[in-house]
Amino acid sequence: MLINCPYCGPRPVEEFTVKGDASPERPRSNEPSTMDDWYAYVFLRDNVKGRTKEFWHHSGGCRSWLVVERDTLTHEVYSVTPARDVARKQKRARRAK
């Protein structure tokens, strides 16, 4: 499987470390009342069968954090986006609400 790193170009999957589901939103507060939200964010993840977005780290290359959209059954990669771009887009969407 090849991952098209936005900075290094197509690279073999062995250069990357998968870090898990990229869809949960990080809780905004550290207040004691949000501890259940933090528990769910850190520990409760779905094992998706099919198309999903995951955090990947280019540990054997440029060391960038990426969000890779791929199919967990076929390993087809649909898109690769720098994680910081995804975070900025989410932040703008929260502000617009």
N, C-alpha and C positions, 0 to 999 in steps of 0.2 A: 504494500500500500504506500502511495506517495502522498505527502501533504505539501501543498503549494504555499510555503511560507511567504508572506508579503514582503519580507526583507531579503531572504536567501534564495527564493525560487523553489522549485520542486525538490523535496528532500525525502529520503526513506524514513518510514515510521520509526525505525530504531533510534533516530536522533531525538525523538520526542518522548515526553512523559505525560500520560493522561492523568488528569487531576479530578475528573468527575463532572457531574451535571452542572451546566451553566445557567439553568433556568431559575433556580430559587433567588428571590431578592433578599439582600442582606437587611436585617432589621435596622431601623434608623436610630434607635435609642438604646442606651445601656441601663435604663431604669429597671429596678427589680421586677416591676410589673410585666416586663417584656422577656423575661427569662424563658418562658415557654416558646416564644417566637425564636429565640436564639437556639434553643434545643432542637427545634424542628429544622432550622436552617443548617445547623452543623451535622446532625445525626440522621435525620429522616430523608432519605433519597429514594426515588423510584429507580428500578432497574429497567429502563425503557427498552422495548423490543421494537426496532424500526428507527425512524428518523428522529434525531435528537441533536441538541447543542451541548458541547462539552468544553471544559477548559483543558487546554494542552499547553505544556511548557516546552519550548525548543531548547531543551537542556544540552543537546549535543551540537548546538549551533549558536545562534545569535542571542539566546536566553530570553527571548520574547515570550510573553503570555499571549495565547491566541484562543479564540472561540472557534471551534471547528464544528460545522454542521455536517453530520454524516449519518448513514444508516448502519445501525449496529448489527444487522443481519447480513447485508451484502458488503459492508465496509466502503460503500461509495461515498466519496467526499463531495458535498454540494457547495460549501463555501468555507473560507478561512478568513477571519477578521481579527485584527489586533484587539485584544481584550479592552484596552483603554478606549477604543472607539465605541465599543458596545457599552461601556460604563458611561461615557459621555452622552450617548443617545438615551439611555435609561434615565439619567439625571435630568435631561431636558424634558423628557416625557413626564416625570414627576412634577417638575416646575409648572408645566402646562395645565396640570389638573387643578 
